[in-house]
């Protein structure tokens, strides 16, 4: 599989190119483009969250914990809480997410298992949309924009590992081929089915993607006609 440096570099560049494209065609404003760039890069690391002590795991979990902790206090800020309480909640949220939740995840998962799959990439995107919608009160178009970048970054990681499963010099396919970019996981078929069910449920509780798709279609059409 690809190294941490390769994943960071490719994820950073791919997300940057896509975010720049969204900015150029008018689908995203500069702030949204930067956020999409960051979420795509983070998504390109999250597939290795089940690798207990890897560098991608520590970096990705740390960034994810920081992001969610800030989302929590952003939501609670509307409740009129004092700054000292918000800072305390952020700290507790970060500690729980970074250490307790991460410990549980690594305990019940195996590397290149459920998290290293296409439905996991979709789950990450839908989860981002849900947080943007219900925690950060963002409109559907923006929520689906940032969520799509989360999924795209995640897929970049999976595809990159799949490319590295081929020995191009000796023209042979390694035993790891097919274990990265997968739709099904026979070693835990119950888990993969549950993941698909959760994704379907999250799709229906999230706002409709129609505003985002209409904006994407209009932006692409204007750019092509131009």
N, C-alpha and C positions, 0 to 999 in steps of 0.2 A: 504494500500500500504506500501511498505518498507520504512524505515526511511532513512534520508540522510546518516547517518553513515553506514547503511547496503549497500546502493547503492555505496558509495565510496569504501568500503571494498571489496565487491564482484566484482565491476568493475575493481578495481586495481588488484585484484588477478587473475581474469579471463583473463584480457588483458596481465598481466605479464606471465601467463602460456602459452598463445598462442604466445606471442612475443618470449619467450624462445624456444618454439617449432620451430618457424620459424628460429631462430638462429641456433638451433641444426641441423636441416636438411639442412642448407645452403641456405635457401630462403632469409634470411636477414643477413646483417653484423651487428656488435655490435651497431653502431650508428643508423642504420635503426630500429633495434629491440627496442631501447630505445624510438625512435620517435613513433613507432607503439604502444608501451606500453602507452605512454602519450596520444596519440589520442584515443586509446580504452577507457582509463579512462575518458577522457573528453566526449567522446560519451555516456558513461554510465550515465552522468549527464544531457545531453542536452534535453532529453525527457521531463524534467520538466521545460523547459524554459518558458512555458506558465503559470506557477504557479507564480503569480505576485510578491509576497514578500517572497518566500521560500528561504531557505539557498542554495539548489541546484541551484536555478535560479541565485542568486547573484554570486555564485562561477563560475558556468558554463559560464554565460554571461561575467564575468570579464576575465576569461581565454580565451574565444573565441575572445573577443575584442582585447586582447593583441596579440594573435596569428595572427589574420588578419592584425592588424596594423603593425606587424613586416613583414608580407608577402608583404604588400604594399611598405614599405620602401626598402625591399630587391629588389623588382622589380624596384623601382625608382633609386636605387643605380647605376644601369647600365646606367642611363642617365647622370651621372657625376655631380649630384647636391652636393653642399657643405653639410658638416655634420650638420650645424646649421639648414639648411632647412629640412633635413631628420628628425631631431629630432622634429622640429615643425610639420611636416606632420604626424609623428607617434602620437604625442600628440593630434592633431586635430582628426585624424582617431579614436583614442581610445575613445575620448570624444563623438564623433558622434555615434559610434557603441554601446558604453556602456550605454548611456543615451537616445539619440534620437531614434535610431533604436529599442532599447529594449522597450522604451515606446510605440512605434507604434505596435510592436509585441504583447505586453500584452494587448493593447487596442482592437485589432481586433481578439484575440484568447480567447478560454476558456480552463481551465485545463482539461487534458485528452481528448483533441479534436484532431485536425489534427496532432499536433506534437507528440501525443502519439499513433503512428501508424507505421506499417511496411513500407509503402511508405515514411514516414518521415525519417526513418532510412536509406533507400536507397538513398534518396535525400541528406542526410548529407554525405554519402560515395561518391556519385558522385560529390558533391560540393567540397569535399576534393581533389578528383582526378583532377578536373578542375583547382583548385588553384595550385596544385603541378605541373600541366602541363603548364598552360598558364601564371602563375605569377612567379613560382619558376624554370621554365624550366627543370623539372625533366623528365627522360625517362619514357615511358609507364609502364614498369615493376615496377619501384619504385612507380609511382603514384598510380597504382592499388593496390599495397601492402599496402600503408598507407591508401588509401581509404577504403579498405576492413576492416581494423581494426576500422576505424571510424564507419562503419555500424555494425560490430560485437559488439562493445561496446554499441552502442545504443540499439541493440536487447537484450543485457544482461539486460539492465534497464527494457525494456518492459516485458521480461519473468519473471524477479524477482517480478515485481508488480503483474503479473498474479498469480504467486505462492502464494503471500501474499493475494490474493483474495479468498483463500480457508482456512477455519478454520479447521486446521488439528486436533485440540483437540476435538472439538465438531462434527467433520465430517460433515460439512455443507459448502455449497458454498455461499459466500457473494454476495450481490447485485452488487458489483463492478466487479464481474467476467466477463471477456470478453471486458472490457473497456480499457485494457492496450495494449495487443498484438492483434491489429486488422488490418484487411486488408481493411475494409470498415467503413465509418462513416456516418450513415444515417442522423444525425442531421445537417450535412453540406455536402450533397452529391455533390454539385457543387464544393466545395473546394477540396474534396478528388479526384474527377475526374481531376480537374486542376493539382493537385499534381502528379497524375499518368502521365499526359501529359507532365509536366515539366521533370519528371524523364526520360521518353522516349526520349525527346529532348536532355537532358544532356548526356544520354548514347551515342547518335549518334555524338554529338560534341566532346566528349572525345575520346582519342586514343583507339584503339582496345585493349581488355583485353587479346588477344591471347599471347603476350610475357609473361605476368604474369602467365597465365594458363599453358603455356608450361614449365615455370620455376618451378611452383608448382608441376606439374606432374613429371618432371625430379628429383626434390629434394626428393619427396616422394618415387619414384621408387628406387632411389639410397639407401635411408635409409632402405626400405623394403628388398632389395636385400642384403644389408649389414648384 
